[in-house]
Amino acid sequence: MGHLKERYLQYDEPQKIMAAGIYPYFRAIESEQDTVVKINGKNVLMFGSNSYLGLSNHSQIKEAAKQAIDKYGTSCAGSRFLNGTLDIHLKLEEKLARLVGKDAAICYSTGFQVNIGVVSALCGRNDYLLLDSLDHASIIEGSRLSFSKVLKFEHNDMSSLETKLKLCEPDKIKLIVVDGIFSMEGDIVRLPEIVELAQKYNASIMVDDAHALGVIGKNGRGTASHFNLTDKVDLIMGTFSKSFASLGGFIAGDAPVINYLKHNSRSLIFSASMTPASVASVSTAIDIMISEPERIQHLWELTHYAQKAFKEAGIDTGKSETPIIPLFIRDDIKALQVTRILLDNGIFVNPVISPAVPKEDSLIRFSLMATHTFDQLDIAVDKIIAAFRQLDIIQR
């Protein structure tokens, strides 16, 4: 037996959870990603999706994808840098730049690749990356590939950020990288205060709007739009696998910066480009988002309704202020047990346990789509409250 296999034969934590009957990962869905999905032949209410606008099964988007396949095929068979650029890639990038109010944009094949490729490329050996402690894993991975000095500040803590900024040499690049909406906590970055500090210390700002596009801002344009600070944010990143019902991601900013990334970002240059169907899906999803503002309005009505119901039941939802609602359990095993109980009762949610979060912060991540109904929400809330009471997480 080789050393590689020998070492990982000892990795048996997933098997222990499987044996206990509470393994919550890789659950196979047998239908479209919608408010109701099919698992093991049974209908289950989906409250674990990132499809915030509920567009993943939209007929116009599916038709646009089909037409793109008919015209361009299923793959570009190469990277954007070489043979993998289509005219629709360029049109989408122009549309994205207009959407978020920037000069230019460039698309990558996944959102993870955007953050790895951008964060690692922009700052040199004597420059600084300043990261919120709860930034997405893709930002962290990008910082590990960078030669720059990485400084983390406490989550949404402006005093901590200023302390880190004071440590930076004044004549070096200082790039503050933050999530717009934090993907597990559901709170919004304190962007106005970050802008003030950036101006005070001559720093630049990159906002990861993966979970903010389609949720906040004018017609869903994201965090900078939400705070009316688009001109104060240097870089806006977004993904297509959430509100935009597809796969891929983009970065938008000043033309010289985007030009540099096009020729130096390794995850762009050395990865295959977005498929034609993915590009067409994103473009159509943006059109629907802009033309149907009632989707976002309904999403927020559901959000306020759910937050109120959970809080009245005594469930800790932390600092969430968005359609991402953490339901804190603060016990890994109970989080897995709740997930199992809910799936058995027709509700799909996602557990977040250590090491993704400290054991004392384990939670159920409950997320809403604009296509949910209030009746569906009532069913889910009632069953969640019952499960929490069954395990003595909240009082009966």
Secondary structure, DSSP 8 states (H G I E B T S, - for coil): --HHHHHHHT--HHHHHHHTT---SS----S-SSSEEEETTEEEEE-S---TT--TT-HHHHHHHHHHHHHH-S---SBTTTT---HHHHHHHHHHHHHHT-SEEEEESSHHHHHHHHHHHH--TT-EEEEETT--HHHHHHHHH-SSEEEEE-TT-HHHHHHHHHTS-TTS-EEEEEESB-TTT--B--HHHHHHHHHHTT-EEEEE-TTTTTTSSGGG--HHHHTT-GGG-SEEEEESSSTTSSS-EEEEE-HHHHHHHHHH-HHHHTSB---HHHHHHHHHHHHHHHH-THHHHHHHHHHHHHHHHHHHTT---TT--SSEEEEE---HHHHHHHHHHHHHTTEE-EEE-TTTS-GGG-EEEEE--TT--HHHHHHHHHHHHHHHHHTTSS--
